[in-house]
Amino acid sequence: MNNSQIKSLLHSSETINHELVFQLMQGVGVDVDHEIAQLLVRDHEGLFKCFEYQWINVLNKIKTLNYSYQPLPSLPAEIKHLTDLEELSINHNYIKELPTEIGFLTKLRKLIVNYNALKDVPESIGNLTQLEELSLVGNSLTEIPKSIQQLQNLEILSLIDNQLTEIPRFIIKLFKLKKLILRANHLEQLPLQLVHLNDLEILDLGENQLTKLPTELNQLRNLRILYLERNKLALREQDRISNLLPNTVIYF
């Protein structure tokens, strides 16, 4: 059976055709290209079979994984074999932790783990130095791991709807950050160091406990949009902020 026929079977909506491909690969093997590799792991069950069969030649060709609304309680240590992976999106699952081995995915540019059950993030995430977007929305994080400061290509950091009470000072190490989205946490103040994020364009602090913003915020020359809805900012403070940032669109 040639690659064209293999791809046709994998594109089929019939589960039996997918099973036939896996049996064929176990029996006589298949010359796997990137397209076949992606089709084999179209759902997480296919990925776990590749882990089980130790098909490294498949795993190291996968560039994108997107599993949402699937009963995926965890990621196994075998994810370290996804050495070519550039995008990992696992939303609305039941994941309670990320394995330390996620630090092996050094080509990853986008990591989206929204609406799961994470309480912390392994320090090995700091190894993902090519990461441009990190989104951990809707988890139960109480702090940001210090190793995140190593992600110096990061442009988007979204931590909406967690349990954060402060923004760590080391966040200023994220020199390329353009979007910082911290809506729906428990922030009461901002660190002065935030003003060193010179490339910051969008800052979302809505639905927190802020009563005041630092005057130094006016040093964020590239800030285009600032979200501050549903905080505890008095009208006088809102007026002060508006005067501080005349070129920024502010939503109170």
C-alpha positions as CSV (number, residue, x, y, z in Angstrom):
1,M,0.0,0.0,0.0
2,N,1.5,3.4,-1.0
3,N,1.5,6.6,0.9
4,S,-1.4,8.0,-1.1
5,Q,-3.7,5.1,-0.1
6,I,-2.5,5.4,3.6
7,K,-3.5,9.1,3.6
8,S,-6.8,8.3,2.1
9,L,-7.6,5.8,4.9
10,L,-6.5,8.2,7.6
11,H,-8.6,11.0,6.1
12,S,-11.6,8.7,6.3
13,S,-14.2,9.2,9.1
14,E,-14.3,5.4,9.6
15,T,-12.5,4.3,12.7
16,I,-11.9,0.9,11.2
17,N,-9.8,2.5,8.4
18,H,-7.6,4.1,11.0
19,E,-7.1,0.8,12.9
20,L,-6.1,-0.8,9.6
21,V,-3.3,1.7,9.1
22,F,-2.0,1.1,12.7
23,Q,-2.1,-2.7,12.1
24,L,-0.3,-2.3,8.8
25,M,2.4,-0.1,10.4
26,Q,2.9,-2.7,13.1
27,G,3.1,-5.5,10.6
28,V,5.2,-4.3,7.6
29,G,5.9,-0.7,8.5
30,V,5.2,2.5,6.4
31,D,7.5,5.2,5.2
32,V,6.0,8.0,7.2
33,D,6.1,11.6,6.0
34,H,5.0,14.7,8.0
35,E,1.4,14.5,6.7
36,I,1.0,10.9,7.7
37,A,2.5,11.6,11.1
38,Q,0.0,14.4,11.7
39,L,-2.9,12.2,10.5
40,L,-1.9,9.4,12.8
41,V,-2.2,11.7,15.9
42,R,-5.3,13.5,14.8
43,D,-6.8,12.5,18.2
44,H,-5.1,11.8,21.5
45,E,-5.7,8.0,21.2
46,G,-3.6,7.9,18.1
47,L,-0.8,9.8,19.9
48,F,-0.9,7.4,22.8
49,K,-0.7,4.5,20.4
50,C,2.5,6.0,18.9
51,F,3.9,6.3,22.4
52,E,2.9,2.7,23.2
53,Y,4.5,1.4,20.0
54,Q,7.6,3.6,20.5
55,W,7.2,5.0,16.9
56,I,9.9,7.6,17.3
57,N,10.1,8.1,13.5
58,V,6.4,9.3,13.7
59,L,6.7,11.3,16.9
60,N,9.7,13.4,15.8
61,K,7.8,14.5,12.6
62,I,4.8,16.0,14.4
63,K,4.6,19.8,14.3
64,T,1.2,20.6,15.7
65,L,-1.1,19.0,18.3
66,N,-4.5,20.3,19.1
67,Y,-6.7,18.4,21.5
68,S,-9.7,20.2,23.0
69,Y,-12.7,18.8,24.9
70,Q,-11.1,15.3,25.0
71,P,-10.8,13.1,28.1
72,L,-7.1,13.7,28.4
73,P,-6.1,13.6,32.2
74,S,-2.4,13.9,31.7
75,L,0.5,14.1,29.3
76,P,3.0,11.2,29.6
77,A,6.8,11.6,29.9
78,E,7.0,10.3,26.3
79,I,6.1,13.7,25.0
80,K,9.9,14.3,25.1
81,H,10.0,12.5,21.7
82,L,8.0,15.2,20.0
83,T,11.2,17.0,19.2
84,D,9.8,18.9,16.1
85,L,6.6,20.1,17.8
86,E,6.0,23.8,17.3
87,E,2.4,24.2,18.6
88,L,0.7,22.3,21.5
89,S,-2.9,23.2,22.3
90,I,-4.8,21.2,24.9
91,N,-7.9,23.0,26.1
92,H,-10.9,22.0,28.2
93,N,-9.5,18.7,29.4
94,Y,-8.7,17.4,32.9
95,I,-5.0,17.9,33.0
96,K,-3.7,18.5,36.5
97,E,0.0,18.8,35.8
98,L,2.4,19.1,33.0
99,P,5.3,16.7,33.0
100,T,8.9,17.9,33.5
101,E,9.7,16.4,30.1
102,I,7.8,19.3,28.5
103,G,11.2,21.0,28.7
104,F,12.4,18.8,25.8
105,L,10.1,20.5,23.3
106,T,12.6,23.2,22.5
107,K,11.1,24.0,19.1
108,L,7.7,24.9,20.6
109,R,6.5,28.4,19.6
110,K,3.0,28.2,21.0
111,L,1.8,26.5,24.2
112,I,-1.9,26.7,25.0
113,V,-3.2,24.8,28.1
114,N,-6.5,26.6,28.8
115,Y,-9.3,25.5,31.2
116,N,-7.6,22.5,32.8
117,A,-6.8,21.9,36.5
118,L,-3.2,23.1,36.7
119,K,-2.0,24.3,40.1
120,D,1.6,24.8,39.1
121,V,3.9,24.7,36.1
122,P,7.2,22.8,36.0
123,E,10.4,24.9,36.1
124,S,11.5,23.1,32.9
125,I,9.1,25.3,31.0
126,G,12.0,27.7,31.0
127,N,13.8,25.5,28.5
128,L,11.2,26.5,25.8
129,T,13.2,29.5,24.7
130,Q,11.6,29.7,21.3
131,L,8.1,30.1,22.8
132,E,6.3,33.1,21.4
133,E,2.9,32.5,23.0
134,L,2.0,31.0,26.4
135,S,-1.6,30.7,27.5
136,L,-2.6,29.1,30.8
137,V,-6.1,30.5,31.1
138,G,-8.7,29.1,33.5
139,N,-6.5,27.0,35.7
140,S,-5.7,27.3,39.5
141,L,-2.2,28.8,39.4
142,T,-1.2,30.8,42.4
143,E,2.2,31.9,41.1
144,I,4.3,32.2,38.0
145,P,7.4,29.9,37.9
146,K,10.6,31.9,38.0
147,S,12.0,30.0,35.0
148,I,9.5,31.9,32.8
149,Q,12.0,34.7,32.8
150,Q,14.1,32.6,30.4
151,L,11.4,32.8,27.7
152,Q,12.9,35.9,26.1
153,N,11.1,35.4,22.7
154,L,7.7,35.5,24.4
155,E,5.3,38.0,22.9
156,I,2.0,36.9,24.4
157,L,1.4,35.8,28.0
158,S,-2.2,35.0,29.0
159,L,-3.1,34.0,32.6
160,I,-6.7,34.9,32.7
161,D,-8.9,33.4,35.5
162,N,-6.3,32.0,37.8
163,Q,-5.5,32.7,41.5
164,L,-2.5,35.0,41.1
165,T,-2.1,37.7,43.8
166,E,1.0,39.4,42.4
167,I,3.0,39.9,39.3
168,P,6.6,38.8,40.0
169,R,9.4,41.4,39.3
170,F,11.3,39.0,37.1
171,I,8.6,39.4,34.4
172,I,10.6,42.4,33.2
173,K,13.1,39.9,31.7
174,L,10.4,39.2,29.0
175,F,11.8,42.0,26.8
176,K,9.7,41.1,23.7
177,L,6.3,40.9,25.5
178,K,3.6,42.7,23.6
179,K,0.5,41.3,25.3
180,L,0.2,40.7,29.0
181,I,-3.3,39.4,29.9
182,L,-4.0,39.0,33.6
183,R,-7.7,39.5,33.8
184,A,-9.8,37.8,36.6
185,N,-7.1,37.2,39.2
186,H,-6.6,38.7,42.7
187,L,-4.0,41.4,41.9
188,E,-4.0,44.3,44.4
189,Q,-1.0,46.2,43.0
190,L,1.5,46.4,40.1
191,P,5.3,46.2,40.5
192,L,7.1,49.3,39.3
193,Q,9.3,47.1,37.2
194,L,6.5,46.5,34.8
195,V,7.3,49.8,33.1
196,H,10.5,48.2,31.7
197,L,8.4,46.2,29.3
198,N,9.1,48.6,26.5
199,D,7.3,46.6,23.7
200,L,4.1,46.1,25.7
201,E,1.1,47.1,23.5
202,I,-1.9,45.5,25.4
203,L,-2.2,45.2,29.1
204,D,-5.4,43.5,30.5
205,L,-5.8,43.9,34.2
206,G,-9.6,43.7,34.3
207,E,-11.5,42.0,37.1
208,N,-8.8,42.3,39.8
209,Q,-8.5,44.2,43.1
210,L,-6.5,47.2,42.0
211,T,-7.1,50.5,43.8
212,K,-4.2,52.5,42.2
213,L,-1.7,52.3,39.4
214,P,1.9,53.6,39.6
215,T,2.7,56.9,38.0
216,E,5.6,55.3,36.2
217,L,3.2,53.5,34.0
218,N,3.4,56.5,31.7
219,Q,6.8,55.2,30.6
220,L,5.1,52.4,28.6
221,R,5.3,54.4,25.4
222,N,4.0,51.6,23.1
223,L,0.9,50.8,25.3
224,R,-2.1,51.0,23.0
225,I,-4.9,49.4,25.1
226,L,-5.3,49.1,28.9
227,Y,-8.2,47.1,30.4
228,L,-9.1,48.0,33.9
229,E,-12.8,47.1,34.2
230,R,-14.2,45.8,37.5
231,N,-11.4,46.9,39.7
232,K,-11.6,49.1,42.8
233,L,-10.4,52.3,41.1
234,A,-12.1,55.5,42.4
235,L,-13.2,58.1,39.8
236,R,-10.4,60.4,40.8
237,E,-7.9,57.6,40.2
238,Q,-9.5,56.8,36.9
239,D,-9.0,60.5,35.8
240,R,-5.4,60.4,37.0
241,I,-4.7,57.3,34.9
242,S,-6.3,58.8,31.9
243,N,-4.1,61.9,32.2
244,L,-1.0,59.7,32.6
245,L,-1.7,57.8,29.4
246,P,-3.3,60.2,27.0
247,N,-2.4,58.1,23.9
248,T,-3.7,54.8,25.4
249,V,-7.3,53.5,25.0
250,I,-8.4,52.7,28.5
251,Y,-11.5,50.7,29.5
252,F,-12.7,51.3,33.0
